[in-house]
Amino acid sequence: MLQRLLGGANSRMAARDDVIDFDNVDDWPMERTGWLRLLEHSAGHEQEARVEQLVRDCLQGSRIRMYHCTRLLASEVEAIKREGLRPPSTDLARDKREAASAAGRPVPFWAQDDPSDKIWFYHRRADLDAAIAGPMLRSWGGKELLAASRGFIDSAAQPYIIAFDYPIKELKYVFRISHCRLETRIINQYLAQSSSVAPEDTAFESYADKPVLVEERNIIPTRDVRFSALANYCDELHFHVA
């Protein structure tokens, strides 16, 4: 019975292009097909491993909802519309220095490039809280690139959330400082709806190490009502906004 249920679900899922949104568990196709319900009650190790493998296999053709939090100059927004998000690199650091100089806020000469080659993303609205994503929205330069420039360009730039869906297989997933398996986070998020799963068991970030194209409509400034619906960050708490 279990094998028939899992096998049928597997074929149906593989035929669809589904989006996994961690804030809308009820919309997950996996719940409708009943795979994860098998874990709501006591399950043996073999059954748990089978469900986890099924989830892993079927995620390969799916997309995941994700959020990139950043602070950008106006010219950088236009560049992202044309070229997409670019991994931190020496070339990107050069372009950001030029954009800052053109905006009348040259980057201090001592600010190091420190490129990480990673574009970072959140996947839960809970992680867009000002206490978590706030530093990314408040500081120009990104998570690591030109970090020493903070405080010099920040007030000339504006916070943005870039929200879109992206192929799961194109990302790498991280919890704290170690890579993690997305299927485990998905299972924990599902079980958290009806049990006391600790928040850290569902937390994670991801990164891409190559350019990511985004549509203009997915670049959300603070004046867009979608921004306040996603995050509680407020620029006025840190800058004198005209």
C-alpha positions in Angstrom: 0.0 0.0 0.0 2.7 2.4 1.0 4.7 1.6 -2.2 1.7 2.2 -4.4 0.9 5.5 -2.7 4.4 6.8 -3.0 5.0 5.6 -6.5 1.8 7.2 -7.8 2.5 10.5 -6.1 6.0 10.4 -7.5 4.8 10.2 -11.1 2.2 13.0 -10.6 4.7 15.3 -9.0 7.4 14.8 -11.6 4.9 15.9 -14.3 4.3 19.3 -12.7 6.3 22.5 -12.2 5.5 23.3 -8.6 6.5 26.1 -6.3 7.5 25.4 -2.7 6.5 28.4 -0.6 7.5 27.9 3.1 4.8 30.3 4.2 2.0 28.4 2.5 2.3 24.8 3.5 -1.3 24.2 2.7 -0.6 24.8 -1.0 2.1 22.2 -1.2 1.3 19.5 -3.7 3.0 17.0 -1.4 0.4 17.5 1.2 -2.4 16.9 -1.2 -0.9 13.6 -2.4 -0.5 12.5 1.2 3.3 11.8 1.3 4.1 13.9 4.3 0.9 12.9 6.2 2.6 9.5 6.5 5.0 11.2 9.0 2.3 12.8 11.2 2.1 9.5 13.2 4.8 7.2 14.4 6.8 6.0 11.4 9.6 3.5 11.3 13.0 4.5 10.1 12.5 2.8 6.7 9.3 4.7 6.0 10.9 8.0 7.0 13.9 7.4 4.8 11.6 6.4 1.9 9.5 9.6 2.2 12.6 11.8 2.5 14.0 10.2 -0.7 10.8 10.7 -2.5 10.7 14.4 -1.5 14.3 14.8 -2.6 13.8 13.2 -6.0 10.6 15.1 -6.8 12.0 18.5 -5.8 14.5 18.4 -8.7 11.8 19.7 -11.1 10.3 22.2 -8.7 10.9 25.8 -7.8 11.2 27.5 -4.5 10.0 30.9 -3.3 12.9 33.1 -2.3 13.8 36.6 -1.1 17.0 38.6 -1.7 17.3 41.6 0.7 19.7 44.3 -0.4 20.4 48.1 -0.5 20.9 49.6 -3.8 21.7 52.9 -5.6 19.3 53.9 -8.4 21.8 53.0 -11.1 22.3 49.5 -9.5 18.6 48.8 -9.7 18.7 49.6 -13.4 21.7 47.3 -13.8 19.8 44.4 -12.1 16.9 44.9 -14.5 19.3 44.5 -17.4 21.7 41.9 -16.1 20.1 40.2 -13.1 21.7 39.6 -9.8 25.4 38.9 -10.0 27.6 37.0 -7.6 30.0 39.1 -5.6 33.2 39.3 -7.5 36.1 41.7 -8.2 34.2 42.9 -11.3 31.0 43.6 -9.3 33.0 45.4 -6.6 34.5 47.6 -9.3 31.1 48.4 -10.8 29.7 49.2 -7.3 32.6 51.6 -6.6 31.9 53.3 -9.9 28.2 53.6 -9.1 28.9 55.0 -5.7 31.3 57.6 -7.1 28.8 58.6 -9.7 26.3 59.1 -6.9 28.7 61.4 -5.1 29.6 58.9 -2.4 33.0 57.4 -3.3 33.9 54.2 -1.5 36.8 54.6 1.0 40.1 53.4 -0.4 40.5 51.0 2.5 37.3 49.1 1.8 38.3 45.6 0.6 36.4 43.8 -2.1 36.2 40.5 -0.2 34.1 38.7 -2.9 32.4 35.5 -1.8 30.9 34.5 -5.2 27.5 33.9 -3.5 24.1 35.5 -3.9 22.2 34.9 -0.7 18.5 34.3 -0.3 15.9 33.8 2.5 12.9 31.6 2.1 10.6 32.4 5.0 8.9 35.7 5.7 9.9 35.2 9.4 13.5 35.7 8.2 12.6 39.1 6.6 12.2 40.4 10.2 14.3 43.5 10.8 16.2 41.7 13.4 17.4 39.1 10.8 17.3 40.7 7.4 17.7 44.3 8.7 21.5 44.5 8.2 21.1 43.5 4.5 18.4 46.2 4.0 20.3 48.8 6.0 23.8 48.5 4.6 25.0 49.0 1.1 27.6 46.5 0.0 25.9 43.2 0.6 26.7 40.4 3.0 30.5 40.5 2.5 31.3 42.6 -0.5 32.8 46.0 0.4 31.6 45.5 4.0 34.0 48.1 5.3 32.2 50.8 3.3 29.2 50.7 5.6 28.1 54.1 6.8 29.5 56.0 3.8 27.0 55.1 1.0 24.1 53.7 3.0 22.0 56.9 3.1 22.3 57.5 -0.6 20.8 54.0 -1.4 17.4 52.5 -0.8 16.3 49.0 0.6 14.8 46.5 -1.8 13.4 43.0 -1.5 13.7 40.9 -4.7 11.0 38.2 -4.5 10.6 35.4 -7.0 10.6 31.7 -7.7 13.7 29.8 -8.8 14.6 26.2 -9.7 15.5 24.3 -6.5 18.3 22.4 -8.2 20.2 25.6 -9.0 20.7 26.5 -5.3 22.8 25.3 -2.4 21.2 25.3 1.1 22.8 26.4 4.3 21.9 26.4 8.0 24.2 28.5 10.1 27.7 27.7 8.7 27.0 24.2 7.2 25.2 22.9 4.1 21.9 21.3 4.8 19.4 19.2 2.9 16.3 21.0 1.6 14.1 17.9 1.9 14.8 17.8 5.7 13.8 21.4 6.1 10.6 20.8 4.1 9.6 17.8 6.3 10.3 19.9 9.4 8.3 22.8 8.1 5.4 20.5 7.4 5.5 18.8 10.8 5.8 22.2 12.5 2.2 22.9 11.6 1.0 20.4 14.1 3.8 19.8 16.5 6.4 21.6 18.6 9.2 21.6 16.0 11.8 24.1 17.1 12.0 27.2 14.8 15.7 26.6 14.1 14.8 23.2 12.6 13.0 24.9 9.8 15.5 27.8 9.3 17.9 28.0 6.5 19.3 30.2 3.7 20.4 29.4 0.2 22.9 30.8 -2.3 23.5 30.8 -6.0 27.0 31.1 -7.5 26.1 32.3 -10.9 24.0 35.2 -12.3 20.3 35.1 -11.5 17.9 36.9 -13.9 14.9 38.6 -12.3 11.9 40.4 -13.7 11.4 44.1 -13.0 8.1 43.5 -11.2 9.9 41.3 -8.7 12.2 44.2 -7.5 10.2 45.6 -4.5 11.1 49.1 -3.1 9.9 50.3 0.3 7.2 52.5 -1.3 5.6 49.3 -2.7 2.9 47.9 -0.4 4.3 44.5 -0.9 7.5 45.5 1.0 5.6 46.2 4.2 3.6 43.1 3.8 6.8 41.1 3.7 9.1 42.9 6.2 8.8 45.1 9.2 12.0 47.0 8.4 11.7 50.8 8.6 14.4 53.0 7.1 13.3 56.0 9.2 14.7 54.3 12.3 18.2 54.5 10.9 18.3 57.4 8.4 16.8 60.9 8.1 14.6 60.3 5.1 13.6 63.4 3.2 
